[in-house]
Amino acid sequence: MNSLNRDEGIPCEALQNDFFAERSLIIAANRGPVMFQTAEDGSRTFTRGSGGLVTALVGLAQQIDATWIGCGRTEADMEWERGEVALWKSRDTMRIRFLSPEPDAYEGYYNVIANPLLWFFQHSMWDIPRKPIIDRSTWTAWNEGYVPINRLFAEAIINQTKSAPKRPLVMLHDYHLYLTPRMVRTQLRPSERPTLSHFVHIPWPGPDYWSILPPLMRNAILEGLLGADIVGFQTHGDVLNFIRTCQQYLTRVGVKYKIQRVWYRNHATHVRAYPISIDVQALQRVSRESEVAQLRTEIEEMIGDRQLILRIERIEPSKNIVRGFQAYEEMLTLYPEHQGRVKFLAILVPSRMDLGEYQDYMDEVMAAAGRINATFATGNWEPVRVLVGEKYERAVAAMQSYDVLLVNSIADGMNLVAKEGPIVNRRHGQLVLSERTGAREQLESAAIVISPCDISATANALHEALTMPKGKRRERANQLQALVKKEDVFWWLCRQIKTVVQLGL
């Protein structure tokens, strides 16, 4: 972990070592960093979670006094319950504790309130004249699911805080645990309280949109988050929206936009933007694996001498996959010189297929791709290829091979594909990026930025990217790569620790 805190040139590792010499760390997230399985012979193994969050926090947590608290996902998780786990090839371990909520409570907490209600809401995805419908079953899920499981997390954090040898920094994550900070704060005496930070990974809509939620639910969320010392978001826009939401809906609240602070119930909450990123070195290691090379060869054989437009997404409405296909269809119509000379590869990962909205959206996605192939395909040219399934090595291989990476989300907290692609791409590929992704704030100077609902503008952006002169392509691709390397996932983590130090929390 040798990235720098580039604001002041302080090595991240030195900053972290100094800080955690006197502090312990508690991480709380819905999911733990591993998932256990029990084999037929009774032996227990585990797989490590993917993603930058796990990589950054696990790498840090194994070197200090740290505990990760999450809900068990398998029976093996819950049977194991707690203990030390080595997640790297070293002797260092981290402490993991799995909570075992009642199944009915978890169902309401996760599959009714967190997903879809809060997730759809914060991505501005509800068809407001028709949905959401907040009825008795919703309130049951809130009162008997979301609230109790947040309390379960709070109790685990409190117990861990009391047994910690050094005052903890508690890092909570995301929309599953909005109520937990206030619960922790109110149940501990001031001298016992840890430093509480809460990072929200998804967008925070403006205050008017929050009027959709009932006041009891909305205010509980705001008051819960304001129990934290620091609330982090992906973008500066999210920070402003949060402060404005607190100002509009809470009474006796004081806000200071200049210093990004909310004062509520005799407590200051500092609100900051910490755009999350990727572990560049880990991704580069994966990109050099033999399996990736083999898969890249297969993809390049499929492309032939054509250019490649690529998208890699979970199959969910916020990703705007259908409009991406429609924009490609319009480009082929407006610029027929691309017909037969470009291929659109969509690598799509099923997500929340137990929800009807997601099943319906997958049907729309496949219909849109099928229509393009039916309209434009020839005997030796398939305009669109859709690959469904999760295989990270294949995604990395495809990212090495694109000429254009399309990220046209309607709303995204960040979108890490937009950062992964430029790091491993070998063809000076261009990024067509929605202005409604968190990544836009950092990458817009070297991306072609589009409005996600503007199919015509997206079609023209695809054409521009495909026909851009080689020198300009190289310059912009190099700029994208430099931006991502400069502000990687360890920079993201360092900024949060630096805030705690600067504020004396």
Secondary structure as UniProt FT lines:
FT   STRAND          4..5
FT   TURN            6..9
FT   STRAND          10..11
FT   HELIX           12..20
FT   STRAND          24..31
FT   STRAND          34..38
FT   TURN            40..41
FT   STRAND          44..48
FT   HELIX           52..61
FT   TURN            62..63
FT   STRAND          66..71
FT   HELIX           75..80
FT   STRAND          82..85
FT   STRAND          94..99
FT   HELIX           103..108
FT   HELIX           109..118
FT   HELIX           119..122
FT   TURN            123..124
FT   TURN            128..130
FT   HELIX           136..141
FT   HELIX           142..146
FT   HELIX           147..163
FT   STRAND          168..173
FT   HELIX           175..177
FT   TURN            178..179
FT   HELIX           180..186
FT   HELIX           190..192
FT   STRAND          195..199
FT   TURN            207..208
FT   HELIX           209..212
FT   HELIX           215..225
FT   TURN            226..227
FT   STRAND          230..233
FT   HELIX           236..249
FT   STRAND          253..256
FT   TURN            257..260
FT   STRAND          261..264
FT   TURN            265..266
FT   STRAND          267..273
FT   HELIX           280..287
FT   HELIX           290..303
FT   TURN            304..305
FT   STRAND          307..314
FT   HELIX           317..319
FT   HELIX           321..334
FT   HELIX           336..338
FT   TURN            339..341
FT   STRAND          342..349
FT   TURN            353..354
FT   HELIX           356..376
FT   TURN            379..380
FT   STRAND          384..388
FT   HELIX           392..401
FT   STRAND          404..407
FT   HELIX           417..424
FT   STRAND          430..434
FT   TURN            435..436
FT   TURN            438..439
FT   HELIX           440..443
FT   HELIX           444..446
FT   STRAND          448..450
FT   TURN            452..453
FT   HELIX           455..467
FT   HELIX           470..486
FT   HELIX           489..503
//
